[in-house]
Amino acid sequence: MGCTTGTANRMQHRGVQGGKWFIWCAALMLAAISVSASAAVPQPQGWTQRFAEDFNGPAGQLPASSRWRFDLGHGNPGGGPNWGTYEVEANTARPENVSLDGKGHLRITPRRDANGQWTSARIETRRDDFHAPAGGMLRIEARIRMPDVHGPAALGYWPAFWALGKSFRTARDWPASGEIDVMENVNGLNRVWGTLHCGVSPGGPCHEKHGLSADVPCPGASCQAAFHTYTVEWDRSVSPQVLRWYVDGKLYHTLRQDQLPAATWNRMSTRKGMYLILDVAIGGLFPDRLNAPVPTPTSATQPGHPMLVDYVAVWTRAKGEAVHTTP
């Protein structure tokens, strides 16, 4: 139902008068914008942009290989099977799994073939030098709409946007390398999880393999019904240093340097650099844990629901400029 004169007359006939109709109409338009619109990569005041990707291009085109690496199959060479998490999909570089949608978004779509085998995609930035300068700050952000699937049809869906310490690329040293999960979601729930993984596994100071985590519902429209902005800041301008997680600019999780052993914090690779990852896994430890005792995916899990990514960006603030402001 659009915001037209005819709509106004129908709404007034139903008892929605004047200003109320205007408010209803404005809310409808804002909801439509949040669901589908492509937003320009923002430039927050006082921050220096280090990386920006807006995923503009023709529908069906792969993300630029000059900026993104494609993780293929069921695991990294030298790493654990099934990406170390027991997820079931094989990741590909096929357009049906990962491509631009022609509307300014990246689309990562899990598929299931006639034999019941799942495919999806996992991409990572070629750059792995994202770090907070000494005495400064690092900010990592993406605007994402999670796969729009719910209930039994969503069991096993595991979309994520995260950062890994550079050392993992050569040493396969998870979780000591450090992992910051900017956004995770499982099983179609209207919640976003922010997590730090560190130290040793199992157990250790980050309680692996769960990590140090917090979760909240997405503000306003659900995580699956609209785009939301997910942000992490690494603040080295304060002592102890602080990690902060936001959704749509609202702080929901904080971890301080003094909550971990000094050696663990210093071992994390952020000063050497981190790289960013976007993926939609199917099944694995996290969705299984929340659906216990039934493992995911199930026969009811429905393929074909994409995660849409509007932009990814990284900024820093230098020492002396790092007065914290919320996004």
C-alpha positions as CSV (number, residue, x, y, z in Angstrom):
1,M,0.0,0.0,0.0
2,G,1.6,3.3,-1.1
3,C,1.4,6.8,0.2
4,T,-1.0,8.2,-2.4
5,T,-4.1,10.3,-2.3
6,G,-6.2,7.2,-2.8
7,T,-4.4,5.6,0.1
8,A,-5.1,8.7,2.2
9,N,-8.8,8.5,1.4
10,R,-8.9,4.8,2.3
11,M,-7.0,5.3,5.5
12,Q,-9.3,8.3,6.5
13,H,-12.3,6.1,5.7
14,R,-10.9,3.6,8.3
15,G,-10.5,6.3,10.9
16,V,-6.9,7.3,10.3
17,Q,-7.1,11.1,10.0
18,G,-4.8,14.0,8.8
19,G,-1.6,14.0,10.8
20,K,-1.9,10.4,11.8
21,W,-2.0,9.4,8.1
22,F,1.1,11.5,7.5
23,I,3.0,9.8,10.4
24,W,1.9,6.4,9.2
25,C,3.0,7.2,5.6
26,A,6.4,8.5,6.7
27,A,7.0,5.4,8.8
28,L,6.1,3.2,5.8
29,M,8.6,5.0,3.6
30,L,11.4,4.9,6.2
31,A,10.8,1.1,6.6
32,A,11.0,0.6,2.8
33,I,14.3,2.6,2.8
34,S,15.8,0.6,5.6
35,V,14.9,-2.7,3.9
36,S,16.2,-2.1,0.4
37,A,18.2,1.1,-0.1
38,S,21.9,1.2,-0.7
39,A,23.7,3.7,1.4
40,A,26.9,5.5,0.6
41,V,29.9,4.6,2.7
42,P,29.8,7.2,5.5
43,Q,32.8,9.4,6.5
44,P,32.6,10.0,10.3
45,Q,34.1,13.2,11.4
46,G,37.6,12.9,12.9
47,W,38.3,9.5,11.4
48,T,40.6,8.6,8.5
49,Q,39.3,6.0,6.0
50,R,41.6,3.1,5.5
51,F,39.3,0.8,3.5
52,A,35.9,1.1,1.9
53,E,33.9,-1.2,-0.3
54,D,30.4,-0.3,-1.5
55,F,29.7,-3.3,-3.8
56,N,28.5,-1.2,-6.7
57,G,28.5,-3.1,-10.0
58,P,26.3,-5.1,-12.4
59,A,24.2,-8.0,-11.1
60,G,25.9,-11.3,-11.1
61,Q,29.5,-9.9,-11.0
62,L,31.9,-11.4,-8.4
63,P,33.4,-9.0,-5.8
64,A,36.7,-7.6,-7.0
65,S,39.4,-10.2,-6.7
66,S,42.0,-7.3,-6.3
67,R,40.4,-6.6,-2.9
68,W,38.9,-9.9,-1.9
69,R,40.1,-13.5,-1.6
70,F,37.7,-16.4,-2.0
71,D,37.9,-19.2,0.6
72,L,37.0,-22.5,-1.1
73,G,35.9,-25.9,-0.1
74,H,35.6,-27.1,3.5
75,G,38.7,-25.5,5.2
76,N,41.9,-23.6,5.0
77,P,45.0,-25.5,4.0
78,G,46.7,-26.5,7.2
79,G,43.6,-25.6,9.2
80,G,40.9,-27.8,10.8
81,P,38.3,-29.6,8.8
82,N,35.0,-27.9,8.1
83,W,36.6,-24.5,8.9
84,G,37.2,-25.7,12.5
85,T,33.5,-25.2,13.4
86,Y,31.8,-28.4,11.9
87,E,29.8,-26.3,9.4
88,V,28.6,-28.4,6.5
89,E,28.7,-26.2,3.4
90,A,31.4,-26.2,0.7
91,N,32.3,-22.6,-0.1
92,T,32.6,-21.6,-3.8
93,A,33.4,-18.6,-6.0
94,R,30.3,-19.2,-8.1
95,P,28.0,-16.2,-8.8
96,E,25.0,-18.2,-7.6
97,N,26.7,-18.2,-4.1
98,V,28.5,-14.9,-4.1
99,S,27.9,-11.9,-6.4
100,L,26.7,-8.3,-6.6
101,D,23.0,-7.8,-6.9
102,G,23.2,-4.7,-9.1
103,K,21.6,-2.5,-6.4
104,G,24.8,-1.7,-4.5
105,H,24.9,-4.9,-2.4
106,L,27.0,-8.1,-2.1
107,R,24.8,-11.2,-1.9
108,I,26.0,-14.4,-0.2
109,T,23.5,-17.1,-0.8
110,P,23.5,-20.7,0.6
111,R,22.3,-23.3,-1.8
112,R,21.4,-27.0,-1.5
113,D,21.6,-29.4,-4.5
114,A,19.5,-32.4,-5.4
115,N,21.8,-34.6,-3.3
116,G,21.3,-32.5,-0.2
117,Q,24.8,-31.0,-0.4
118,W,25.1,-27.4,0.7
119,T,27.2,-24.6,-0.9
120,S,27.8,-21.0,0.2
121,A,30.6,-18.5,0.1
122,R,33.2,-17.0,2.4
123,I,35.4,-14.0,1.3
124,E,38.2,-12.2,3.1
125,T,40.0,-8.9,2.4
126,R,43.4,-9.2,0.8
127,R,44.6,-6.5,3.1
128,D,45.5,-7.8,6.5
129,D,47.1,-4.6,8.0
130,F,44.0,-3.1,9.8
131,H,45.1,-2.1,13.3
132,A,44.7,0.6,15.9
133,P,47.7,3.0,15.8
134,A,49.6,3.4,19.1
135,G,47.5,5.7,21.3
136,G,44.7,5.8,18.6
137,M,41.7,3.9,17.6
138,L,40.5,1.4,14.9
139,R,36.9,1.3,13.7
140,I,35.5,-1.6,11.6
141,E,32.0,-1.4,10.3
142,A,29.5,-3.0,7.9
143,R,25.9,-2.4,7.0
144,I,24.2,-5.7,6.6
145,R,20.8,-7.4,6.2
146,M,20.8,-10.9,7.5
147,P,19.1,-13.7,5.6
148,D,15.4,-13.2,5.7
149,V,14.4,-16.6,7.0
150,H,12.8,-17.7,10.2
151,G,11.7,-20.6,12.3
152,P,12.5,-24.2,11.3
153,A,13.5,-23.0,7.8
154,A,16.3,-21.0,9.3
155,L,17.9,-23.7,11.4
156,G,21.7,-23.8,10.6
157,Y,22.0,-20.4,9.0
158,W,25.1,-18.6,10.4
159,P,25.8,-15.3,8.8
160,A,28.9,-13.4,10.1
161,F,31.2,-10.4,9.6
162,W,34.4,-10.8,11.5
163,A,38.2,-10.0,11.8
164,L,41.1,-12.4,12.3
165,G,44.6,-11.7,13.3
166,K,47.1,-11.6,10.4
167,S,49.2,-14.4,11.9
168,F,46.4,-16.9,11.3
169,R,47.1,-16.8,7.6
170,T,50.5,-18.5,8.0
171,A,50.5,-20.0,11.5
172,R,46.9,-21.2,11.8
173,D,47.2,-20.2,15.4
174,W,43.5,-19.7,16.3
175,P,42.5,-18.4,18.9
176,A,45.8,-16.9,19.9
177,S,45.8,-14.8,16.8
178,G,42.7,-13.0,18.0
179,E,39.3,-13.0,16.4
180,I,36.7,-10.2,16.7
181,D,33.2,-11.1,15.6
182,V,31.6,-7.8,14.6
183,M,28.3,-9.5,13.8
184,E,27.1,-13.1,14.1
185,N,23.6,-14.4,13.9
186,V,22.2,-18.0,14.0
187,N,19.0,-19.8,13.2
188,G,17.1,-16.8,12.1
189,L,16.9,-15.3,15.6
190,N,16.4,-11.5,15.9
191,R,19.7,-11.1,17.8
192,V,23.2,-9.9,17.0
193,W,26.2,-11.4,18.8
194,G,29.5,-9.6,19.3
195,T,32.4,-11.8,20.5
196,L,36.1,-11.9,21.2
197,H,38.1,-15.1,20.8
198,C,41.6,-15.3,22.2
199,G,44.1,-17.4,24.2
200,V,43.9,-21.2,23.9
201,S,41.1,-23.7,23.1
202,P,39.3,-25.3,24.8
203,G,38.9,-23.1,27.8
204,G,41.5,-20.3,28.4
205,P,40.8,-16.7,29.3
206,C,38.2,-16.3,26.5
207,H,36.2,-19.5,27.5
208,E,36.7,-21.2,24.2
209,K,35.1,-22.2,22.1
210,H,32.3,-19.9,23.1
211,G,34.4,-16.7,23.5
212,L,33.6,-13.6,25.5
213,S,30.3,-12.6,24.0
214,A,27.2,-10.4,24.4
215,D,24.0,-10.3,22.3
216,V,21.0,-8.0,21.8
217,P,18.0,-7.8,19.5
218,C,18.4,-5.5,16.5
219,P,16.9,-2.0,17.2
220,G,13.5,-1.3,15.5
221,A,13.0,-3.7,12.6
222,S,14.4,-7.2,13.0
223,C,17.9,-8.2,11.9
224,Q,16.3,-10.1,9.0
225,A,13.8,-7.5,7.9
226,A,16.1,-4.5,7.4
227,F,19.7,-3.3,7.1
228,H,21.5,-2.6,10.3
229,T,25.0,-1.2,10.9
230,Y,27.4,-3.3,12.9
231,T,30.6,-1.7,14.4
232,V,33.6,-2.5,16.5
233,E,36.0,0.0,17.9
234,W,39.5,-0.9,19.3
235,D,40.5,2.0,21.5
236,R,44.2,2.3,22.4
237,S,43.8,5.9,23.4
238,V,42.8,4.9,26.9
239,S,44.4,2.7,29.6
240,P,43.3,0.0,29.9
241,Q,42.5,-0.4,26.2
242,V,38.9,-1.1,25.3
243,L,36.9,-3.0,22.7
244,R,33.4,-1.8,22.0
245,W,30.6,-3.3,20.0
246,Y,27.7,-1.4,18.5
247,V,24.5,-2.0,16.5
248,D,23.1,1.1,14.8
249,G,25.3,3.2,17.0
250,K,24.0,1.7,20.2
251,L,26.7,0.3,22.5
252,Y,25.9,-3.3,23.7
253,H,29.2,-5.0,24.6
254,T,32.5,-3.8,26.1
255,L,35.7,-5.6,27.0
256,R,38.8,-4.1,28.7
257,Q,42.4,-5.0,28.4
258,D,42.6,-5.7,32.1
259,Q,39.9,-8.4,31.9
260,L,42.5,-10.7,30.1
261,P,46.0,-11.8,31.0
262,A,48.5,-9.2,29.6
263,A,50.3,-11.9,27.5
264,T,47.0,-12.9,25.9
265,W,46.0,-9.4,25.0
266,N,49.5,-8.6,23.6
267,R,49.5,-11.8,21.6
268,M,46.5,-10.9,19.6
269,S,47.6,-9.7,16.2
270,T,45.9,-6.4,15.9
271,R,49.1,-4.4,16.1
272,K,50.5,-6.5,13.2
273,G,47.1,-6.3,11.6
274,M,43.8,-8.0,11.0
275,Y,41.8,-9.0,7.9
276,L,38.0,-9.0,7.5
277,I,35.8,-11.9,6.6
278,L,32.2,-12.1,5.3
279,D,30.4,-15.5,5.1
280,V,27.2,-17.4,5.6
281,A,27.9,-20.8,7.1
282,I,25.4,-23.6,7.3
283,G,25.3,-25.7,10.5
284,G,28.2,-25.9,13.0
285,L,28.9,-25.5,16.6
286,F,27.1,-22.2,17.2
287,P,23.7,-22.9,15.6
288,D,23.9,-26.5,16.9
289,R,24.4,-25.2,20.5
290,L,21.3,-23.0,20.3
291,N,19.2,-25.8,18.7
292,A,20.5,-28.6,21.0
293,P,20.0,-31.5,21.0
294,V,19.0,-31.5,17.3
295,P,22.0,-30.8,15.0
296,T,21.6,-28.3,12.1
297,P,20.8,-28.0,9.3
298,T,17.6,-30.1,9.4
299,S,15.4,-31.4,6.6
300,A,13.3,-28.2,7.1
301,T,16.2,-25.8,6.6
302,Q,15.4,-23.8,3.4
303,P,18.1,-22.8,1.0
304,G,18.3,-19.7,-1.1
305,H,18.1,-16.8,1.4
306,P,21.0,-14.4,1.0
307,M,22.9,-12.1,3.4
308,L,23.0,-8.7,1.8
309,V,26.0,-6.4,2.5
310,D,25.7,-2.8,1.6
311,Y,29.2,-1.6,2.6
312,V,32.3,-2.5,4.6
313,A,34.6,0.2,5.9
314,V,37.6,0.6,8.2
315,W,38.8,3.9,9.8
316,T,41.5,4.9,12.3
317,R,42.1,7.9,14.5
318,A,45.6,9.0,15.4
319,K,46.9,9.6,18.9
320,G,45.6,12.9,20.2
321,E,42.5,12.8,18.0
322,A,40.9,9.8,19.7
323,V,38.1,11.5,21.6
324,H,35.5,8.8,21.6
325,T,32.1,9.6,19.9
326,T,29.5,7.0,19.2
327,P,28.9,6.2,15.5
